[in-house]
Amino acid sequence: MKLLIFTLAILCPLTGHATPPPQIIDLTHAFDEHTVYWPKNKNFSRDDTARGLTSRGYWYASGAFSASEHGGTHLDAPNHFAASGRSIDEIPVEHLMGSAMVIDAQSACAHNSDYMLTVNDIKQWEAQHGPIEPQSWIFLRTGWGKKWPDRTEYLGSPTPDDPLSLHFPGFSPEAINFLVHQRYVWGVGIDTASIDPGQARDFFAHRILSEANRYALENVASLEKLPPRGAMVYALPMKIKEGTGAPVRIIAVIPSPLSSPRAE
């Protein structure tokens, strides 16, 4: 974290005035027994293997955890939906950082829990905030983060263990195709359980993204704290050999004098 602050500081132009420190936002939900996982996937579990004072009088604690690759705040690797796609450990580190662009679709999603972001939505955002930069990360703010970690509300179903009953927003296949092949982004993120909407059956958004060796961040936290553009995002997953996904710690750095919008 100090390195990020130092890097931003030396990149700022010299003005003769002290530069306020950047704002650093954690976009990650903590992992515990309440963490939301995809239906029929193994939930997060952690047990103490040691906790307390040793016979020599010093404190010692350790534990063991297990979970599916796809739950909580995590990164989907391309091999999740593409046979020849990169696995988690094969993703170049430079692909895991970039400018963060946040598209706010809360209003549309509030009226339609199955809403899919369209290409027109993206172009309207660009008309207001400027063109999407290549090698950036696009985040879709649906407002679903407010429902975390209530599985029934978050997955949009009174039977959240049934994957056919889910209702939450996502990206349309056309939007993903546009972002990948016309805006050349590194990946996309969302504050729901999947970049495909809950009612998806063929997971076209995942498939298009994976086949292009791009990446998805799901169950992203605190998107309401980011501005539409101007932040840098760093998403570093656990480096699992041949992994199709992994828990990820995502942080965003908002350099001064940018300020994030207040949470609604």
KALIN-V728355 format. One line per field, one symbol per residue. phi: phi as a letter, one per 30 degrees, with the letter a starting at -180 (. if undefined). burial: 1 if it has 9 or more other C-alpha atoms within 8 Angstrom, else 0. Layout:
BEGIN
phi=???
burial=???
END
This chain:
BEGIN
phi=.dddddddddddddcicdceddcccdcbddcadcedcdeicdddbbbdcaakdddcjcdbbaabbaaddbaidbcddeddbbecdddedcddeddcbldccccccedddddbdcdbdcddeddddddccjdddeicccccccjdedddcddddddiadbddcddcdbadacdedddddddccchddabbacbdadddeddcchddddddddchcbbcbhdciddccdeajdccbbcdeddeidcaaebccbbccddcdbddddc
burial=000010011000000000000100111110000011110000111101001010000001101000011111111111111100111110100011111111101100100011111110010011000000101111111111100100111111100101001111111110111111001111111111111111100000111111111111111111111111111111101000001111111111111100000000
END
